[in-house]
Amino acid sequence: MYLFDTDFIISLVRGDKGAESFAKKVDEEMAYRAISAILVHEYLLGVYFSCRRKPQKLLEMLRKS
């Protein structure tokens, strides 16, 4: 089982090749994958604070997630 952390998810969203490679490896293993409620909170809070002056950008980023 894999419990992904915030750093990994952010790297994956940003298109980091190492994160993408690891995600593919985990996908091939057919292992259980999980994220925590804390990660969801941290990620969405980060999106909000990075985009709060540009509401349209916030909506675009949430749609990608």
PDB file of N, CA, C and O in Angstrom, chain B, residues numbered from 101:
ATOM      1  N   MET B 101       0.840  -1.178   0.000  1.00  0.00           N
ATOM      2  CA  MET B 101       0.000   0.000   0.000  1.00  0.00           C
ATOM      3  C   MET B 101       0.885   1.242   0.000  1.00  0.00           C
ATOM      4  O   MET B 101       1.920   1.290   0.664  1.00  0.00           O
ATOM      5  N   TYR B 102       0.459   2.221  -0.745  1.00  0.00           N
ATOM      6  CA  TYR B 102       1.187   3.482  -0.828  1.00  0.00           C
ATOM      7  C   TYR B 102       0.297   4.607  -0.308  1.00  0.00           C
ATOM      8  O   TYR B 102      -0.856   4.736  -0.719  1.00  0.00           O
ATOM      9  N   LEU B 103       0.840   5.421   0.600  1.00  0.00           N
ATOM     10  CA  LEU B 103       0.162   6.611   1.091  1.00  0.00           C
ATOM     11  C   LEU B 103       0.989   7.792   0.594  1.00  0.00           C
ATOM     12  O   LEU B 103       2.083   8.052   1.094  1.00  0.00           O
ATOM     13  N   PHE B 104       0.458   8.493  -0.382  1.00  0.00           N
ATOM     14  CA  PHE B 104       1.201   9.587  -1.005  1.00  0.00           C
ATOM     15  C   PHE B 104       1.155  10.837  -0.141  1.00  0.00           C
ATOM     16  O   PHE B 104       0.156  11.116   0.521  1.00  0.00           O
ATOM     17  N   ASP B 105       2.265  11.591  -0.159  1.00  0.00           N
ATOM     18  CA  ASP B 105       2.326  12.829   0.603  1.00  0.00           C
ATOM     19  C   ASP B 105       2.141  14.033  -0.319  1.00  0.00           C
ATOM     20  O   ASP B 105       2.099  13.905  -1.543  1.00  0.00           O
ATOM     21  N   THR B 106       2.034  15.194   0.301  1.00  0.00           N
ATOM     22  CA  THR B 106       1.759  16.425  -0.430  1.00  0.00           C
ATOM     23  C   THR B 106       2.847  16.738  -1.452  1.00  0.00           C
ATOM     24  O   THR B 106       2.542  17.128  -2.578  1.00  0.00           O
ATOM     25  N   ASP B 107       4.105  16.572  -1.075  1.00  0.00           N
ATOM     26  CA  ASP B 107       5.206  16.864  -1.998  1.00  0.00           C
ATOM     27  C   ASP B 107       5.109  16.022  -3.269  1.00  0.00           C
ATOM     28  O   ASP B 107       5.329  16.524  -4.371  1.00  0.00           O
ATOM     29  N   PHE B 108       4.778  14.740  -3.110  1.00  0.00           N
ATOM     30  CA  PHE B 108       4.667  13.865  -4.271  1.00  0.00           C
ATOM     31  C   PHE B 108       3.516  14.307  -5.175  1.00  0.00           C
ATOM     32  O   PHE B 108       3.675  14.364  -6.395  1.00  0.00           O
ATOM     33  N   ILE B 109       2.378  14.613  -4.599  1.00  0.00           N
ATOM     34  CA  ILE B 109       1.214  15.018  -5.397  1.00  0.00           C
ATOM     35  C   ILE B 109       1.489  16.323  -6.137  1.00  0.00           C
ATOM     36  O   ILE B 109       1.126  16.462  -7.305  1.00  0.00           O
ATOM     37  N   ILE B 110       2.123  17.275  -5.468  1.00  0.00           N
ATOM     38  CA  ILE B 110       2.459  18.545  -6.122  1.00  0.00           C
ATOM     39  C   ILE B 110       3.437  18.302  -7.265  1.00  0.00           C
ATOM     40  O   ILE B 110       3.288  18.881  -8.341  1.00  0.00           O
ATOM     41  N   SER B 111       4.429  17.457  -7.042  1.00  0.00           N
ATOM     42  CA  SER B 111       5.387  17.126  -8.116  1.00  0.00           C
ATOM     43  C   SER B 111       4.673  16.469  -9.288  1.00  0.00           C
ATOM     44  O   SER B 111       4.978  16.761 -10.444  1.00  0.00           O
ATOM     45  N   LEU B 112       3.743  15.597  -9.003  1.00  0.00           N
ATOM     46  CA  LEU B 112       2.987  14.913 -10.046  1.00  0.00           C
ATOM     47  C   LEU B 112       2.149  15.901 -10.844  1.00  0.00           C
ATOM     48  O   LEU B 112       2.113  15.833 -12.072  1.00  0.00           O
ATOM     49  N   VAL B 113       1.478  16.813 -10.159  1.00  0.00           N
ATOM     50  CA  VAL B 113       0.652  17.816 -10.834  1.00  0.00           C
ATOM     51  C   VAL B 113       1.508  18.740 -11.688  1.00  0.00           C
ATOM     52  O   VAL B 113       1.073  19.182 -12.751  1.00  0.00           O
ATOM     53  N   ARG B 114       2.711  19.032 -11.234  1.00  0.00           N
ATOM     54  CA  ARG B 114       3.607  19.922 -11.986  1.00  0.00           C
ATOM     55  C   ARG B 114       4.312  19.214 -13.147  1.00  0.00           C
ATOM     56  O   ARG B 114       5.020  19.848 -13.929  1.00  0.00           O
ATOM     57  N   GLY B 115       4.117  17.917 -13.252  1.00  0.00           N
ATOM     58  CA  GLY B 115       4.694  17.187 -14.374  1.00  0.00           C
ATOM     59  C   GLY B 115       6.119  16.717 -14.164  1.00  0.00           C
ATOM     60  O   GLY B 115       6.832  16.477 -15.138  1.00  0.00           O
ATOM     61  N   ASP B 116       6.551  16.581 -12.927  1.00  0.00           N
ATOM     62  CA  ASP B 116       7.895  16.100 -12.621  1.00  0.00           C
ATOM     63  C   ASP B 116       8.071  14.678 -13.166  1.00  0.00           C
ATOM     64  O   ASP B 116       7.261  13.797 -12.879  1.00  0.00           O
ATOM     65  N   LYS B 117       9.108  14.464 -13.935  1.00  0.00           N
ATOM     66  CA  LYS B 117       9.326  13.164 -14.587  1.00  0.00           C
ATOM     67  C   LYS B 117       9.556  12.040 -13.581  1.00  0.00           C
ATOM     68  O   LYS B 117       9.098  10.917 -13.792  1.00  0.00           O
ATOM     69  N   GLY B 118      10.261  12.333 -12.493  1.00  0.00           N
ATOM     70  CA  GLY B 118      10.498  11.316 -11.473  1.00  0.00           C
ATOM     71  C   GLY B 118       9.205  10.883 -10.801  1.00  0.00           C
ATOM     72  O   GLY B 118       8.989   9.697 -10.553  1.00  0.00           O
ATOM     73  N   ALA B 119       8.350  11.853 -10.510  1.00  0.00           N
ATOM     74  CA  ALA B 119       7.058  11.543  -9.884  1.00  0.00           C
ATOM     75  C   ALA B 119       6.174  10.753 -10.847  1.00  0.00           C
ATOM     76  O   ALA B 119       5.499   9.806 -10.446  1.00  0.00           O
ATOM     77  N   GLU B 120       6.184  11.146 -12.112  1.00  0.00           N
ATOM     78  CA  GLU B 120       5.391  10.427 -13.114  1.00  0.00           C
ATOM     79  C   GLU B 120       5.871   8.989 -13.267  1.00  0.00           C
ATOM     80  O   GLU B 120       5.065   8.065 -13.376  1.00  0.00           O
ATOM     81  N   SER B 121       7.185   8.806 -13.273  1.00  0.00           N
ATOM     82  CA  SER B 121       7.757   7.476 -13.397  1.00  0.00           C
ATOM     83  C   SER B 121       7.359   6.590 -12.213  1.00  0.00           C
ATOM     84  O   SER B 121       7.000   5.426 -12.387  1.00  0.00           O
ATOM     85  N   PHE B 122       7.429   7.161 -11.008  1.00  0.00           N
ATOM     86  CA  PHE B 122       7.056   6.404  -9.820  1.00  0.00           C
ATOM     87  C   PHE B 122       5.566   6.067  -9.831  1.00  0.00           C
ATOM     88  O   PHE B 122       5.174   4.960  -9.462  1.00  0.00           O
ATOM     89  N   ALA B 123       4.740   7.018 -10.253  1.00  0.00           N
ATOM     90  CA  ALA B 123       3.295   6.778 -10.323  1.00  0.00           C
ATOM     91  C   ALA B 123       2.983   5.643 -11.299  1.00  0.00           C
ATOM     92  O   ALA B 123       2.108   4.819 -11.031  1.00  0.00           O
ATOM     93  N   LYS B 124       3.685   5.598 -12.416  1.00  0.00           N
ATOM     94  CA  LYS B 124       3.479   4.506 -13.380  1.00  0.00           C
ATOM     95  C   LYS B 124       3.897   3.165 -12.781  1.00  0.00           C
ATOM     96  O   LYS B 124       3.232   2.149 -12.981  1.00  0.00           O
ATOM     97  N   LYS B 125       5.016   3.178 -12.039  1.00  0.00           N
ATOM     98  CA  LYS B 125       5.490   1.948 -11.398  1.00  0.00           C
ATOM     99  C   LYS B 125       4.448   1.430 -10.399  1.00  0.00           C
ATOM    100  O   LYS B 125       4.145   0.237 -10.372  1.00  0.00           O
ATOM    101  N   VAL B 126       3.912   2.323  -9.592  1.00  0.00           N
ATOM    102  CA  VAL B 126       2.890   1.944  -8.612  1.00  0.00           C
ATOM    103  C   VAL B 126       1.640   1.434  -9.325  1.00  0.00           C
ATOM    104  O   VAL B 126       1.018   0.466  -8.888  1.00  0.00           O
ATOM    105  N   ASP B 127       1.286   2.085 -10.408  1.00  0.00           N
ATOM    106  CA  ASP B 127       0.113   1.678 -11.185  1.00  0.00           C
ATOM    107  C   ASP B 127       0.273   0.263 -11.741  1.00  0.00           C
ATOM    108  O   ASP B 127      -0.679  -0.518 -11.753  1.00  0.00           O
ATOM    109  N   GLU B 128       1.476  -0.059 -12.200  1.00  0.00           N
ATOM    110  CA  GLU B 128       1.743  -1.391 -12.744  1.00  0.00           C
ATOM    111  C   GLU B 128       1.689  -2.475 -11.666  1.00  0.00           C
ATOM    112  O   GLU B 128       1.354  -3.624 -11.952  1.00  0.00           O
ATOM    113  N   GLU B 129       2.019  -2.107 -10.431  1.00  0.00           N
ATOM    114  CA  GLU B 129       2.008  -3.072  -9.332  1.00  0.00           C
ATOM    115  C   GLU B 129       0.598  -3.435  -8.882  1.00  0.00           C
ATOM    116  O   GLU B 129       0.407  -4.428  -8.180  1.00  0.00           O
ATOM    117  N   MET B 130      -0.373  -2.649  -9.274  1.00  0.00           N
ATOM    118  CA  MET B 130      -1.765  -2.866  -8.852  1.00  0.00           C
ATOM    119  C   MET B 130      -1.887  -2.833  -7.332  1.00  0.00           C
ATOM    120  O   MET B 130      -2.706  -3.547  -6.753  1.00  0.00           O
ATOM    121  N   ALA B 131      -1.073  -2.009  -6.694  1.00  0.00           N
ATOM    122  CA  ALA B 131      -1.090  -1.873  -5.236  1.00  0.00           C
ATOM    123  C   ALA B 131      -2.164  -0.872  -4.822  1.00  0.00           C
ATOM    124  O   ALA B 131      -2.609  -0.050  -5.623  1.00  0.00           O
ATOM    125  N   TYR B 132      -2.567  -0.957  -3.572  1.00  0.00           N
ATOM    126  CA  TYR B 132      -3.493   0.032  -3.037  1.00  0.00           C
ATOM    127  C   TYR B 132      -2.784   1.376  -2.970  1.00  0.00           C
ATOM    128  O   TYR B 132      -1.599   1.450  -2.643  1.00  0.00           O
ATOM    129  N   ARG B 133      -3.520   2.434  -3.282  1.00  0.00           N
ATOM    130  CA  ARG B 133      -2.978   3.793  -3.242  1.00  0.00           C
ATOM    131  C   ARG B 133      -3.929   4.661  -2.432  1.00  0.00           C
ATOM    132  O   ARG B 133      -5.146   4.485  -2.494  1.00  0.00           O
ATOM    133  N   ALA B 134      -3.369   5.602  -1.666  1.00  0.00           N
ATOM    134  CA  ALA B 134      -4.220   6.446  -0.832  1.00  0.00           C
ATOM    135  C   ALA B 134      -3.588   7.819  -0.645  1.00  0.00           C
ATOM    136  O   ALA B 134      -2.378   7.999  -0.783  1.00  0.00           O
ATOM    137  N   ILE B 135      -4.447   8.777  -0.326  1.00  0.00           N
ATOM    138  CA  ILE B 135      -4.017  10.094   0.124  1.00  0.00           C
ATOM    139  C   ILE B 135      -4.813  10.386   1.392  1.00  0.00           C
ATOM    140  O   ILE B 135      -5.892   9.830   1.599  1.00  0.00           O
ATOM    141  N   SER B 136      -4.282  11.248   2.224  1.00  0.00           N
ATOM    142  CA  SER B 136      -4.955  11.552   3.491  1.00  0.00           C
ATOM    143  C   SER B 136      -5.830  12.802   3.351  1.00  0.00           C
ATOM    144  O   SER B 136      -5.674  13.589   2.418  1.00  0.00           O
ATOM    145  N   ALA B 137      -6.728  12.956   4.278  1.00  0.00           N
ATOM    146  CA  ALA B 137      -7.565  14.157   4.321  1.00  0.00           C
ATOM    147  C   ALA B 137      -6.692  15.388   4.553  1.00  0.00           C
ATOM    148  O   ALA B 137      -7.004  16.478   4.074  1.00  0.00           O
ATOM    149  N   ILE B 138      -5.607  15.210   5.284  1.00  0.00           N
ATOM    150  CA  ILE B 138      -4.681  16.324   5.527  1.00  0.00           C
ATOM    151  C   ILE B 138      -4.051  16.773   4.213  1.00  0.00           C
ATOM    152  O   ILE B 138      -3.915  17.973   3.974  1.00  0.00           O
ATOM    153  N   LEU B 139      -3.667  15.827   3.360  1.00  0.00           N
ATOM    154  CA  LEU B 139      -3.097  16.169   2.066  1.00  0.00           C
ATOM    155  C   LEU B 139      -4.098  16.968   1.242  1.00  0.00           C
ATOM    156  O   LEU B 139      -3.730  17.976   0.638  1.00  0.00           O
ATOM    157  N   VAL B 140      -5.343  16.542   1.206  1.00  0.00           N
ATOM    158  CA  VAL B 140      -6.366  17.259   0.441  1.00  0.00           C
ATOM    159  C   VAL B 140      -6.481  18.687   0.953  1.00  0.00           C
ATOM    160  O   VAL B 140      -6.546  19.629   0.164  1.00  0.00           O
ATOM    161  N   HIS B 141      -6.506  18.847   2.254  1.00  0.00           N
ATOM    162  CA  HIS B 141      -6.595  20.186   2.857  1.00  0.00           C
ATOM    163  C   HIS B 141      -5.384  21.039   2.478  1.00  0.00           C
ATOM    164  O   HIS B 141      -5.539  22.181   2.045  1.00  0.00           O
ATOM    165  N   GLU B 142      -4.186  20.488   2.639  1.00  0.00           N
ATOM    166  CA  GLU B 142      -2.967  21.239   2.321  1.00  0.00           C
ATOM    167  C   GLU B 142      -2.933  21.647   0.853  1.00  0.00           C
ATOM    168  O   GLU B 142      -2.585  22.781   0.522  1.00  0.00           O
ATOM    169  N   TYR B 143      -3.295  20.722  -0.013  1.00  0.00           N
ATOM    170  CA  TYR B 143      -3.251  20.991  -1.449  1.00  0.00           C
ATOM    171  C   TYR B 143      -4.244  22.091  -1.833  1.00  0.00           C
ATOM    172  O   TYR B 143      -3.887  23.044  -2.525  1.00  0.00           O
ATOM    173  N   LEU B 144      -5.482  21.953  -1.383  1.00  0.00           N
ATOM    174  CA  LEU B 144      -6.494  22.950  -1.737  1.00  0.00           C
ATOM    175  C   LEU B 144      -6.205  24.304  -1.104  1.00  0.00           C
ATOM    176  O   LEU B 144      -6.474  25.338  -1.716  1.00  0.00           O
ATOM    177  N   LEU B 145      -5.662  24.318   0.111  1.00  0.00           N
ATOM    178  CA  LEU B 145      -5.287  25.570   0.745  1.00  0.00           C
ATOM    179  C   LEU B 145      -4.152  26.244  -0.032  1.00  0.00           C
ATOM    180  O   LEU B 145      -4.154  27.461  -0.214  1.00  0.00           O
ATOM    181  N   GLY B 146      -3.198  25.455  -0.482  1.00  0.00           N
ATOM    182  CA  GLY B 146      -2.108  25.999  -1.293  1.00  0.00           C
ATOM    183  C   GLY B 146      -2.600  26.571  -2.602  1.00  0.00           C
ATOM    184  O   GLY B 146      -2.149  27.636  -3.024  1.00  0.00           O
ATOM    185  N   VAL B 147      -3.513  25.885  -3.246  1.00  0.00           N
ATOM    186  CA  VAL B 147      -4.109  26.388  -4.492  1.00  0.00           C
ATOM    187  C   VAL B 147      -4.834  27.703  -4.216  1.00  0.00           C
ATOM    188  O   VAL B 147      -4.692  28.670  -4.965  1.00  0.00           O
ATOM    189  N   TYR B 148      -5.605  27.730  -3.144  1.00  0.00           N
ATOM    190  CA  TYR B 148      -6.353  28.943  -2.799  1.00  0.00           C
ATOM    191  C   TYR B 148      -5.405  30.122  -2.582  1.00  0.00           C
ATOM    192  O   TYR B 148      -5.600  31.186  -3.169  1.00  0.00           O
ATOM    193  N   PHE B 149      -4.384  29.943  -1.748  1.00  0.00           N
ATOM    194  CA  PHE B 149      -3.491  31.058  -1.443  1.00  0.00           C
ATOM    195  C   PHE B 149      -2.654  31.484  -2.644  1.00  0.00           C
ATOM    196  O   PHE B 149      -2.311  32.660  -2.767  1.00  0.00           O
ATOM    197  N   SER B 150      -2.322  30.559  -3.521  1.00  0.00           N
ATOM    198  CA  SER B 150      -1.527  30.947  -4.689  1.00  0.00           C
ATOM    199  C   SER B 150      -2.364  31.648  -5.746  1.00  0.00           C
ATOM    200  O   SER B 150      -1.823  32.284  -6.650  1.00  0.00           O
ATOM    201  N   CYS B 151      -3.690  31.533  -5.637  1.00  0.00           N
ATOM    202  CA  CYS B 151      -4.557  32.090  -6.683  1.00  0.00           C
ATOM    203  C   CYS B 151      -5.621  33.045  -6.162  1.00  0.00           C
ATOM    204  O   CYS B 151      -6.493  33.448  -6.932  1.00  0.00           O
ATOM    205  N   ARG B 152      -5.588  33.421  -4.905  1.00  0.00           N
ATOM    206  CA  ARG B 152      -6.718  34.173  -4.355  1.00  0.00           C
ATOM    207  C   ARG B 152      -6.901  35.552  -4.971  1.00  0.00           C
ATOM    208  O   ARG B 152      -8.000  36.105  -4.912  1.00  0.00           O
ATOM    209  N   ARG B 153      -5.874  36.111  -5.549  1.00  0.00           N
ATOM    210  CA  ARG B 153      -6.028  37.406  -6.214  1.00  0.00           C
ATOM    211  C   ARG B 153      -6.528  37.244  -7.652  1.00  0.00           C
ATOM    212  O   ARG B 153      -6.917  38.216  -8.300  1.00  0.00           O
ATOM    213  N   LYS B 154      -6.512  36.010  -8.132  1.00  0.00           N
ATOM    214  CA  LYS B 154      -6.964  35.717  -9.499  1.00  0.00           C
ATOM    215  C   LYS B 154      -7.985  34.585  -9.437  1.00  0.00           C
ATOM    216  O   LYS B 154      -7.624  33.427  -9.650  1.00  0.00           O
ATOM    217  N   PRO B 155      -9.259  34.894  -9.150  1.00  0.00           N
ATOM    218  CA  PRO B 155     -10.268  33.833  -8.992  1.00  0.00           C
ATOM    219  C   PRO B 155     -10.401  32.925 -10.208  1.00  0.00           C
ATOM    220  O   PRO B 155     -10.669  31.733 -10.054  1.00  0.00           O
ATOM    221  N   GLN B 156     -10.222  33.450 -11.389  1.00  0.00           N
ATOM    222  CA  GLN B 156     -10.344  32.619 -12.594  1.00  0.00           C
ATOM    223  C   GLN B 156      -9.236  31.560 -12.629  1.00  0.00           C
ATOM    224  O   GLN B 156      -9.477  30.421 -13.028  1.00  0.00           O
ATOM    225  N   LYS B 157      -8.030  31.935 -12.213  1.00  0.00           N
ATOM    226  CA  LYS B 157      -6.922  30.980 -12.173  1.00  0.00           C
ATOM    227  C   LYS B 157      -7.212  29.875 -11.156  1.00  0.00           C
ATOM    228  O   LYS B 157      -6.892  28.709 -11.390  1.00  0.00           O
ATOM    229  N   LEU B 158      -7.819  30.248 -10.024  1.00  0.00           N
ATOM    230  CA  LEU B 158      -8.187  29.265  -9.003  1.00  0.00           C
ATOM    231  C   LEU B 158      -9.148  28.234  -9.580  1.00  0.00           C
ATOM    232  O   LEU B 158      -8.971  27.035  -9.365  1.00  0.00           O
ATOM    233  N   LEU B 159     -10.154  28.683 -10.305  1.00  0.00           N
ATOM    234  CA  LEU B 159     -11.115  27.757 -10.911  1.00  0.00           C
ATOM    235  C   LEU B 159     -10.439  26.826 -11.910  1.00  0.00           C
ATOM    236  O   LEU B 159     -10.746  25.635 -11.953  1.00  0.00           O
ATOM    237  N   GLU B 160      -9.523  27.360 -12.711  1.00  0.00           N
ATOM    238  CA  GLU B 160      -8.807  26.534 -13.690  1.00  0.00           C
ATOM    239  C   GLU B 160      -7.973  25.461 -12.986  1.00  0.00           C
ATOM    240  O   GLU B 160      -7.955  24.311 -13.425  1.00  0.00           O
ATOM    241  N   MET B 161      -7.286  25.822 -11.906  1.00  0.00           N
ATOM    242  CA  MET B 161      -6.453  24.845 -11.203  1.00  0.00           C
ATOM    243  C   MET B 161      -7.297  23.779 -10.525  1.00  0.00           C
ATOM    244  O   MET B 161      -6.916  22.608 -10.507  1.00  0.00           O
ATOM    245  N   LEU B 162      -8.436  24.165  -9.969  1.00  0.00           N
ATOM    246  CA  LEU B 162      -9.303  23.172  -9.327  1.00  0.00           C
ATOM    247  C   LEU B 162      -9.879  22.197 -10.344  1.00  0.00           C
ATOM    248  O   LEU B 162     -10.064  21.020 -10.037  1.00  0.00           O
ATOM    249  N   ARG B 163     -10.157  22.668 -11.530  1.00  0.00           N
ATOM    250  CA  ARG B 163     -10.676  21.786 -12.574  1.00  0.00           C
ATOM    251  C   ARG B 163      -9.621  20.753 -12.996  1.00  0.00           C
ATOM    252  O   ARG B 163      -9.966  19.627 -13.354  1.00  0.00           O
ATOM    253  N   LYS B 164      -8.341  21.133 -12.954  1.00  0.00           N
ATOM    254  CA  LYS B 164      -7.260  20.218 -13.327  1.00  0.00           C
ATOM    255  C   LYS B 164      -7.059  19.138 -12.285  1.00  0.00           C
ATOM    256  O   LYS B 164      -6.615  18.035 -12.607  1.00  0.00           O
ATOM    257  N   SER B 165      -7.385  19.448 -11.026  1.00  0.00           N
ATOM    258  CA  SER B 165      -7.111  18.516  -9.920  1.00  0.00           C
ATOM    259  C   SER B 165      -8.026  17.352  -9.892  1.00  0.00           C
ATOM    260  O   SER B 165      -7.906  16.494  -9.017  1.00  0.00           O
TER     261      SER B 165
END
